[in-house]
Amino acid sequence: MDVLYTRCAGLDIHRDSIVACVRLAEAGGVTRLVETFATTTTDLERLSEWLRGHGVTAVAMEATGVYWKPVWAVLAGDFELVLANAHHVKAVPGRKTDVNDATWLADLLAYGLIRPSFVPSLSEQALRDLTRARKQLTREKASHVQRIDKTLQAANIKLGSVFSNIMGSNIMGQSGRALLEALAAGESNPERLAGLVRTKIRASHAQVVEAVRGRLAAHQRLLLRLYLAQVDALDAAIAAIDHELGERLEPVQETVRRLTTMPGLSPLSAAVVISEIGLDMSRFPSAAHLISWAGLCPKNDESAGKRRSTRLRPGAPWLKTVLVQSAWCAVRVKASYLHALFQRLKARRGPRKAIVAVAAAMLTAVYYMLKRGAAYHDLGPDHFQRTERSRLAARLTRKLGELGFDVTLTQRAAT
């Protein structure tokens, strides 16, 4: 096997220490040098000088949580860096030590046996951090809204019964918020509470009066005030992130606008997609590689010629989640290719697999839109009828034959 890197290194990275192994392939054989460094900035700079002193050109490290990121930032300008998936470079069981792990990484790198993971640029990493933090804050807000509903239910206040969606805009909208603040302030008169509802709801005034007739204890009012304050703080944090995202996305605003022409993709969803895959599609040889990286295709699990599993690959969970959510929105647009694709696959494979296929189709379109700078072009709801016209005709003829009809197909002259 050919040696691709004669002077390379492997790093076994932990929270407080790094074990580095330099592999030098010379005429007399292979020499390995091992040293341990701390993870402070000073020691990371010393690690960089130590590697340069031995003439190292390439460095491999495992993607261990977030511990690799500061190491990558310090070494990025001086070496060819390779980030390895830990599952791809597992050493022989029973021989796992920090030194062996670093040595194993260096040996694999020397022969080019490590598949490098995708590492976005610093600007793309910043967008990733912001969009992922926003998602986490949104989930926390939803949790606090659920706690508010749980507190009200414990006091026998049935706001969830008169508002159509306890998690939607109603209970946290203008009227719902006014009701909650009045309850937290100590108001207990059902008529006055029902009078705070200013928007149209399905429930009648009498039903609202009965729904707010409960017994809210002092400690429950305290919890209600605390939960409302938490929701306000999270709303402010989300607004600050949105402002920062808007400024960072300003140079690529035209690309975001172009992506939002696809059904189901909102400006926020487009920002998440850009932050996860970047704008440079040359890093993915084809759309199929991008779909595989995102985890929107079945994993390879075959033995003795039999397919044991068709479950999805782990892939990129943040990207996969937003694409599936966007796909559910996209299939609601009736006269569209994505709706036709979903309905076609749903009958045979079920809705869950069908929606993943729609998400994969959306990501394929995103790939070519970013690669070619092209606008979204919908193939139309009759795409499959047009492309599979002869197959459809044969199937319908067979069905009519099963019903007892003799059918002769004649091509109609073009008009």
ABEGO torsion letter per residue (X at the ends): XBBABABBBBBBBBAABBBBBBBBBBAAEBBBBBBBBBABAAAAAAAAAAAAAAGBABBBBBBBEAAAAAAAAAAAAABBBBBBBAAAABBBBGABBAAAAAAAAAAAAAAGABBBBBBBBAAAAAAAAAAAAAAAAAAAAAAAAAAAAAAAAAAGBBAAAABABAABAAAABAAAAAAAAAAAAGBABAAAAAAABABBBABBAAAAAAAABBBBBAAAAAAAAAAAAAAAAAAAAAAAAAAAAAAAAAAAAAAAAAAAABBGBBAAAAAAAAAAAEABAAABABAAAAAAAAGABBBBBBBGGBBABABBBAEBAAAAAAAAAAAAAAAABABBAAAAAAAAAAAAAEAAAAAAAAAAAAAAAAAAAAAAGBBBBBAEAAAAAAAAAAAAAAAAAAAAAAAGBBBBBBBBBBX
